[in-house]
Amino acid sequence: MLKEVSEMEKNPRAERVNRRTFLKGTLAGVGFVGLAGWNAAEAETLNLQQVRNWDHTADVVVVGYGAAGGSAAIAARDAGAKVLVLEKMPMGGGNSGVCFGGMAIPESVSEAIDYYRKLNSGTVDEDTLRGFAEAMVGIPRLLSQFGANLRIGKVSSTFPALLSSIPAFRFYPTGQEGFEFLSKQVARRGIRVLFKVSAKKLIQNPETREVVGVKAETEGKEIYVKAERGVVLCCGGYENNPEMFAYYNYPGLSGFMFPYGTPGNTGDGLKMASAAGAYLWHTAALQWGAFCARKPSQQFGVAIGVGIPWTVKAWNFIFVNKYGQRFMRETKKLGHTKAPLEVLSFNHERAEYPHVPAYLIFDETYRTSGPIQAVVSGPMGYALIHKLYDWSSDNSAEIEKGWIVKADTVADLAGKIKVDRKGLEEAISRFNSSCRTGKDLEFNRSRDYMEPIEKRPFYALEMGLALVNTQGGPKHNRYGQVLDPDNQPIPRLYAAGELGSFFGFLYQEGSNYPEAWAFGHIAGKHAASQKPFSV
């Protein structure tokens, strides 16, 4: 049985800021898009010979302070190394600190190897596969040694054809508590964490390719950080970098998808590792969340109103496209699915995404049934954890802001949101008829989740799509060592967590979180074992 601990302490080293004030000032309008540029000057490393003075020196430098970064720092420190963590946000946590906190792990190494092999469909070599399986199965034991408070149970496999059920461990109630626990471990070891420090370039010895440090920026000032044994990149994916997202997934949909997690994941690690010669893998792999509200999500730079339509109790609504037509079963859950998303389908003849923009259409009954953004099972997601916005209880404030459009008639509503009037009127009429018969002939929506759209006034909310994360990044081996195109390690460079995640195709829900702990621990320990470099 895993040991339970008392209330977790927060990291006393963490810089205390008013998160809502900071994020409203920094993210308003375009979010972190300003950090997303990827030009030629950034896509290079810095020659060691160009560095004259070091501002900081450590044995192991960790870039990014989420579960992977914290785990790497702990492992390196426990191995006797001096560790420094660089975090570009004003607080730690990353995606780990705002996630559900679940850890779904097979019961044995042999079962894990077989399951993960099937999930990856040949995208991971057998040695790395075995190392990953061993590390994942060992996570409950590792955390129990730290005194972690975990809940133990079983969940259904995301892909039941491959495994019927899987043991589940969870920080209670969410990943926020998990990060507080991790921060306590970091602080207990005296590990220094520098906040609002953005890593920009890796520093390499041109003769040996060794990565020996990081060039970073903090409040407009350049600093140079020396890593005598190794650099561990734990700075997440690229879900908040529209340019990268267009390169790897769904060009032409900028402004429709928003990160469910931290706005700080702008692909920094992909840039730095690529410049150092890394081979990228799994760049097309990503995990969907749910629909969100597009206008506020654009304003804050992260998904706001996540969970449409599951956040209210009434069922007087449909989804429509710009033609006023329904395009999917509205009660379908999108999270962690590999089935094609109807909203992202592309029409070849029209050369367009016909279902973007997409709208939630509802009536007064739905509007008064509760807030569109609601906490269902404990606060999760960046917007809720960091309290970026308090949605009104009856959605009236959002109507005033213009996020929700109101009209007395369906025809007027169609005109206001520039949707085909006839198409919208017919879609609502057909849906209302389906409610009366109890049979949805268009999309087979259950009669238990169908109520007519008939009580005036009528409303429309433009939807966006929330992204849980991306998995792509530098390829690494079982020790977390970043590999070049010849599958040779780039000396003293490591990656862990969502940056270059193990998962390249199918994803078992509840896997990225323990993966961050597992590969963070492996990479930090291996980096600490290196001999100090010499010029």
C-alpha positions in Angstrom: 0.0 0.0 0.0 1.3 3.4 -0.9 2.0 5.7 2.0 -0.2 8.8 2.5 1.2 12.1 3.5 -0.2 15.2 5.0 -1.0 18.4 3.1 1.7 19.1 0.5 3.9 22.1 0.9 4.4 24.5 -2.0 7.9 25.2 -3.2 9.2 28.2 -1.1 11.6 29.1 -3.9 8.8 29.7 -6.3 8.3 33.4 -7.2 4.9 34.5 -5.9 2.9 36.4 -8.5 -0.6 37.4 -9.0 -1.2 34.8 -11.8 -4.4 36.3 -13.1 -2.9 39.8 -13.3 0.2 38.6 -15.0 -1.6 36.4 -17.5 -4.2 38.9 -18.4 -1.5 41.5 -19.1 0.8 39.1 -21.0 -1.6 36.8 -22.8 -4.3 39.2 -23.8 -5.2 39.3 -27.4 -2.6 37.0 -29.0 -1.5 34.9 -26.1 2.0 33.6 -26.5 2.0 33.8 -30.3 4.7 36.4 -30.1 7.0 33.7 -28.9 6.2 31.4 -31.8 8.4 32.8 -34.5 10.9 30.3 -35.9 13.5 32.2 -38.0 17.0 31.2 -39.2 18.8 33.1 -36.5 17.1 31.0 -33.8 17.6 27.7 -35.6 21.3 27.4 -34.7 23.4 26.7 -31.6 26.0 28.9 -30.1 29.6 28.0 -30.5 31.3 27.4 -27.1 34.2 29.6 -28.2 31.8 32.6 -28.5 31.0 32.5 -24.8 33.3 34.8 -22.7 31.6 34.7 -19.3 29.1 32.4 -17.6 26.3 33.9 -15.5 25.5 30.5 -13.8 27.2 27.1 -13.6 25.7 23.7 -12.6 26.5 20.1 -13.3 23.0 19.5 -14.9 20.9 22.2 -16.3 17.2 21.4 -16.7 15.1 23.5 -19.1 11.4 23.4 -18.1 9.8 22.9 -14.7 6.9 20.5 -15.0 6.8 16.9 -13.9 9.6 15.9 -16.3 11.8 18.8 -15.3 11.2 18.4 -11.6 11.8 14.6 -11.8 15.0 15.1 -13.8 16.2 17.7 -11.3 15.5 15.4 -8.3 17.2 12.4 -9.9 20.3 14.4 -10.9 20.6 15.9 -7.4 20.1 12.5 -5.7 23.0 11.3 -7.9 25.2 14.0 -6.4 25.0 16.6 -9.1 24.6 20.4 -8.7 21.3 21.2 -10.5 19.8 24.4 -11.9 16.3 24.6 -13.4 15.3 27.2 -15.9 11.5 28.0 -16.4 10.3 30.6 -18.7 6.9 31.1 -17.1 6.5 32.9 -13.8 5.5 29.7 -12.1 6.2 26.0 -12.6 3.9 23.2 -13.5 3.6 23.2 -17.2 0.9 20.8 -18.5 1.6 18.5 -15.6 0.4 21.0 -13.0 -3.0 21.4 -14.7 -3.8 17.9 -15.8 -6.0 15.2 -14.3 -3.1 13.5 -12.6 -3.9 10.0 -13.7 -1.2 7.3 -14.3 -2.4 4.3 -16.3 0.4 1.6 -16.2 0.3 -2.1 -17.0 0.9 -4.5 -14.1 4.1 -6.2 -15.4 7.0 -5.3 -17.6 6.1 -8.1 -20.0 2.5 -6.9 -20.3 3.8 -3.3 -20.6 6.2 -4.1 -23.4 3.5 -5.9 -25.4 0.9 -3.1 -24.9 3.3 -0.2 -25.7 4.6 -2.1 -28.7 1.0 -2.3 -30.1 0.3 1.4 -29.2 3.4 2.6 -31.1 3.0 0.6 -34.3 6.7 0.2 -34.9 7.8 3.8 -34.2 10.0 2.9 -31.2 12.9 0.5 -31.2 12.9 -2.5 -28.9 15.6 -1.3 -26.5 13.8 2.0 -25.8 10.5 0.1 -25.6 11.9 -2.1 -22.9 13.5 0.8 -21.0 10.2 2.7 -21.1 8.2 -0.3 -19.9 10.5 -0.9 -17.0 10.5 2.7 -16.0 6.7 3.1 -16.2 6.0 -0.1 -14.2 8.4 1.2 -11.6 6.7 4.6 -11.2 4.4 3.7 -8.3 7.3 2.3 -6.4 9.4 5.4 -7.1 6.7 7.7 -5.9 5.9 5.7 -2.8 9.6 6.1 -1.9 9.1 9.8 -2.0 5.9 9.5 0.2 3.4 10.3 -2.5 -0.3 10.3 -1.8 -1.8 8.2 -4.6 -5.2 6.7 -5.2 -5.2 3.2 -6.7 -7.8 1.7 -9.0 -8.4 0.4 -12.4 -9.7 2.0 -15.6 -10.9 0.8 -19.0 -8.2 0.7 -21.6 -8.4 3.5 -24.2 -8.0 0.7 -26.8 -9.9 -2.3 -25.3 -9.0 -4.5 -28.3 -5.3 -4.3 -27.1 -5.9 -4.5 -23.3 -9.2 -4.7 -21.5 -8.4 -2.8 -18.4 -5.3 -1.2 -16.9 -4.3 -0.3 -13.3 -4.6 3.4 -12.6 -2.8 5.6 -10.0 -3.8 9.1 -9.5 -2.6 12.1 -7.5 -5.7 13.3 -5.6 -7.5 15.3 -6.7 -5.6 16.5 -9.8 -2.1 17.1 -11.2 -2.0 20.4 -9.4 -1.5 18.6 -6.2 1.0 16.3 -7.9 3.1 19.3 -8.9 2.9 20.8 -5.4 4.2 17.4 -4.1 7.0 17.5 -6.7 7.9 21.1 -5.8 8.2 20.1 -2.2 10.7 17.4 -3.2 12.7 19.9 -5.2 12.8 22.5 -2.4 13.8 19.8 0.2 16.9 19.1 -1.9 17.8 22.8 -2.2 17.6 22.8 -6.0 17.6 26.2 -7.4 14.8 27.2 -9.9 15.0 30.4 -12.0 11.6 31.7 -13.2 10.9 33.9 -16.2 14.1 32.6 -17.9 13.5 31.6 -21.5 16.1 29.2 -23.0 17.0 30.3 -26.5 20.0 28.4 -27.8 22.1 25.4 -26.8 25.8 26.0 -26.5 27.9 23.3 -28.2 31.6 22.4 -28.5 32.0 22.5 -32.3 34.8 19.8 -32.1 32.9 17.2 -30.1 29.3 18.2 -30.5 28.9 18.2 -26.7 26.1 20.4 -25.4 27.8 22.4 -22.6 25.3 25.1 -21.8 22.3 27.3 -22.6 21.9 30.8 -23.8 18.8 32.3 -22.2 16.9 35.6 -21.8 15.3 37.0 -18.7 13.6 40.4 -18.6 15.4 41.5 -21.8 18.8 40.4 -20.6 20.9 37.7 -22.2 22.5 35.2 -19.8 24.8 32.2 -20.3 24.3 29.0 -18.2 27.1 26.4 -18.1 26.2 22.7 -17.8 29.3 20.7 -16.9 27.6 17.3 -17.2 24.5 17.8 -19.3 21.4 19.7 -20.4 17.9 18.1 -20.0 15.2 19.6 -22.2 11.8 19.3 -20.5 10.1 22.3 -22.1 7.0 20.6 -23.6 5.5 20.5 -27.1 4.4 23.0 -29.7 0.7 23.3 -29.2 0.8 27.0 -28.8 3.0 27.7 -31.8 0.7 28.3 -34.8 3.6 28.2 -37.3 4.8 24.8 -36.1 1.3 23.5 -35.8 0.7 24.4 -39.5 3.9 22.6 -40.5 3.0 19.4 -38.7 -0.8 19.3 -38.5 -3.8 20.9 -40.3 -2.5 24.0 -42.2 -5.1 26.7 -42.5 -6.7 26.3 -39.1 -4.7 28.9 -37.2 -7.0 30.5 -34.6 -9.3 27.5 -34.3 -7.2 25.4 -31.9 -6.2 26.4 -28.4 -4.0 24.7 -25.8 -5.8 23.2 -22.8 -2.6 23.3 -20.9 0.2 25.9 -20.5 0.5 28.7 -23.0 4.3 28.3 -22.5 4.5 25.3 -24.8 5.7 27.0 -28.0 8.1 24.5 -29.4 11.3 25.9 -27.9 12.8 22.5 -27.3 12.2 21.4 -30.9 14.0 24.5 -32.2 17.0 24.1 -29.8 17.3 20.3 -30.3 17.0 20.6 -34.1 19.7 23.2 -34.2 22.0 20.8 -32.3 21.4 18.1 -34.9 18.5 16.1 -33.4 16.3 13.8 -35.4 12.6 14.6 -34.7 10.0 12.0 -34.2 6.3 11.7 -33.5 5.7 15.3 -34.6 2.2 14.5 -36.1 1.0 12.9 -32.8 -1.3 15.0 -30.7 -4.2 14.6 -28.3 -7.5 16.3 -28.6 -9.5 17.6 -25.6 -13.0 19.0 -26.3 -14.7 22.0 -27.8 -14.2 25.4 -26.2 -15.3 29.0 -26.7 -13.3 30.5 -29.6 -13.5 34.3 -28.8 -12.4 34.2 -25.2 -9.8 31.5 -26.1 -8.3 33.9 -28.6 -8.3 36.7 -26.0 -6.5 34.7 -23.3 -4.3 32.5 -25.5 -5.6 29.2 -23.9 -8.8 27.2 -24.2 -11.7 28.9 -22.3 -15.0 27.2 -21.8 -13.6 23.7 -22.3 -16.2 20.9 -22.3 -18.9 22.1 -24.6 -21.6 20.8 -24.4 -21.0 18.7 -21.3 -20.9 21.6 -18.8 -24.6 22.2 -18.6 -27.6 19.9 -17.9 -30.0 20.9 -20.6 -29.9 19.4 -24.1 -31.5 22.1 -26.2 -28.6 22.6 -28.6 -27.0 21.5 -31.9 -23.7 22.2 -33.6 -23.8 23.8 -37.1 -21.3 25.0 -39.7 -21.4 28.1 -41.8 -23.9 26.5 -44.1 -26.3 26.1 -41.1 -26.0 22.4 -41.2 -25.3 19.9 -38.4 -22.1 17.9 -39.0 -21.8 15.5 -36.1 -23.4 13.8 -33.1 -23.1 16.7 -30.6 -22.7 14.4 -27.6 -19.7 12.6 -29.0 -16.7 12.9 -26.7 -13.5 14.0 -28.5 -10.8 13.5 -25.8 -7.9 11.1 -26.7 -9.6 9.7 -29.8 -7.9 8.5 -32.9 -11.2 8.4 -34.9 -11.3 11.3 -37.4 -12.9 14.4 -36.0 -15.8 15.5 -38.2 -15.1 19.2 -37.5 -11.7 18.8 -39.1 -12.8 17.1 -42.3 -11.6 18.7 -45.6 -13.8 19.1 -48.6 -11.7 18.5 -51.7 -14.1 20.0 -54.2 -14.5 23.2 -52.3 -10.9 23.2 -51.0 -12.0 24.1 -47.5 -12.7 22.9 -44.0 -16.5 23.2 -44.4 -17.2 22.9 -40.6 -14.9 25.7 -39.5 -16.2 28.0 -38.2 -18.5 25.9 -36.1 -21.2 27.2 -33.8 -23.1 25.9 -30.7 -26.8 26.9 -31.3 -29.1 26.9 -28.3 -32.2 28.4 -26.8 -33.2 30.2 -23.5 -33.7 26.9 -21.7 -30.1 25.9 -22.3 -28.8 29.4 -21.5 -30.4 29.4 -18.1 -29.4 25.9 -17.1 -25.9 26.8 -16.0 -22.5 28.3 -17.1 -20.9 27.0 -20.3 -17.6 26.8 -18.5 -18.0 24.8 -15.3 -15.9 22.7 -13.0 -17.1 19.1 -13.5 -14.7 16.9 -11.4 -12.2 19.3 -9.9 -10.5 22.2 -11.7 -8.3 21.1 -14.6 -6.8 22.9 -17.5 -4.7 26.1 -17.4 -7.6 28.5 -17.5 -9.4 27.0 -14.5 -6.3 26.2 -12.4 -4.9 29.7 -12.8 -8.3 31.4 -12.6 -8.0 33.3 -15.8 -11.7 34.0 -16.2 -14.8 33.4 -14.1 -17.7 32.5 -16.4 -21.0 33.9 -15.3 -23.6 31.5 -13.8 -26.2 32.3 -16.4 -23.9 33.2 -19.3 -25.2 36.8 -19.3 -21.8 38.4 -18.9 -20.6 36.5 -22.0 -23.6 37.8 -24.0 -22.6 41.3 -23.0 -19.1 40.7 -24.1 -20.3 39.5 -27.5 -18.9 36.0 -27.0 -22.4 34.7 -27.2 -24.7 36.1 -29.9 -28.4 36.7 -29.0 -31.3 37.1 -31.4 -35.1 36.9 -31.1 -35.5 34.7 -34.2 -33.5 32.0 -35.9 -33.4 34.1 -39.0 -31.9 37.1 -37.1 -29.4 34.8 -35.4 -28.2 33.4 -38.8 -27.7 36.9 -40.1 -25.7 38.0 -37.0 -23.3 35.1 -37.3 -23.3 35.0 -41.1 -24.6 31.5 -41.3 -26.9 30.3 -44.1 -30.4 31.3 -42.9 -32.4 28.6 -44.7 -29.8 25.9 -43.7 -30.0 26.9 -40.0 -33.8 27.1 -40.0 -34.1 23.6 -41.6 -31.5 22.1 -39.2 -33.3 23.3 -36.1 -36.7 22.2 -37.6 -35.3 18.7 -38.3 -33.8 18.4 -34.9 -37.0 19.5 -33.1 -38.9 16.9 -35.1 -36.3 14.3 -34.0 -36.9 15.3 -30.4 -40.6 14.6 -30.7 -40.1 11.2 -32.3 -37.1 10.3 -30.1 -35.0 9.2 -33.1 -32.2 11.3 -34.6 -32.1 10.1 -38.2 -29.1 12.3 -39.0 -26.5 11.4 -36.4 -28.2 8.9 -34.0 -28.0 11.2 -31.0 -29.6 9.4 -28.0 -33.1 10.4 -27.1 -32.0 10.9 -23.5 -29.8 13.9 -24.7 -32.3 15.6 -27.0 -34.6 18.5 -26.2 -36.1 20.9 -28.7 -34.6 24.3 -29.5 -37.8 26.4 -29.2 -37.7 28.8 -26.3 -36.8 32.3 -27.4 -34.4 34.1 -27.5 -31.9 32.0 -29.5 -28.1 32.0 -29.1 -24.9 31.1 -30.9 -21.4 30.6 -29.5 -18.6 30.2 -31.9 -16.5 27.1 -30.9 -12.8 26.3 -31.0 -11.0 23.1 -30.4 -9.0 22.5 -27.3 -5.6 20.6 -27.6 -4.4 18.6 -24.7 -0.8 18.4 -26.0 1.5 17.5 -28.8 3.9 14.5 -28.5 6.6 15.4 -31.1 10.2 16.4 -30.5 13.7 15.1 -30.5 14.1 11.3 -30.8 15.7 9.8 -27.7 16.9 6.4 -26.5 16.1 4.5 -23.3 18.4 6.8 -21.3 16.8 10.0 -22.6 19.8 10.9 -24.7 18.8 12.9 -27.8 19.7 11.2 -31.0 20.8 12.5 -34.4 19.6 11.1 -37.8 22.1 8.3 -37.5 20.6 7.3 -34.1 23.8 8.4 -32.4 23.5 10.3 -29.1 24.3 14.0 -29.2 26.7 14.2 -26.3 25.3 15.6 -23.0 21.9 16.4 -24.5 18.7 14.8 -23.1 14.9 15.2 -23.5 12.0 14.1 -21.4 8.2 14.5 -21.1 6.0 15.7 -23.9 9.1 17.0 -25.8 9.8 14.0 -27.9 7.3 11.8 -26.2 7.4 8.0 -26.5 3.9 8.0 -27.9 3.9 8.2 -31.7 0.4 7.0 -32.7 -2.1 5.4 -30.2 -2.2 6.9 -26.8 -3.4 5.3 -23.6 -5.1 8.0 -21.6 -3.1 8.7 -18.4 0.3 8.0 -19.9 2.0 11.3 -20.5 2.0 12.2 -16.8 3.8 9.1 -15.6 6.0 9.2 -18.7 7.2 12.7 -17.6 8.2 11.3 -14.2 9.8 8.2 -15.7 11.9 9.7 -18.4 12.7 12.8 -16.4 14.1 10.5 -13.7 16.1 8.4 -16.2 17.5 11.5 -18.1 18.5 13.4 -14.9 20.3 10.4 -13.4 22.1 9.6 -16.7 23.1 13.3 -17.2 24.5 13.4 -13.6 26.7 10.3 -14.4 28.7 12.1 -17.1 32.2 13.4 -16.4 32.6 17.2 -16.4 33.5 18.4 -19.8 36.9 19.9 -20.6 37.7 22.3 -23.5 
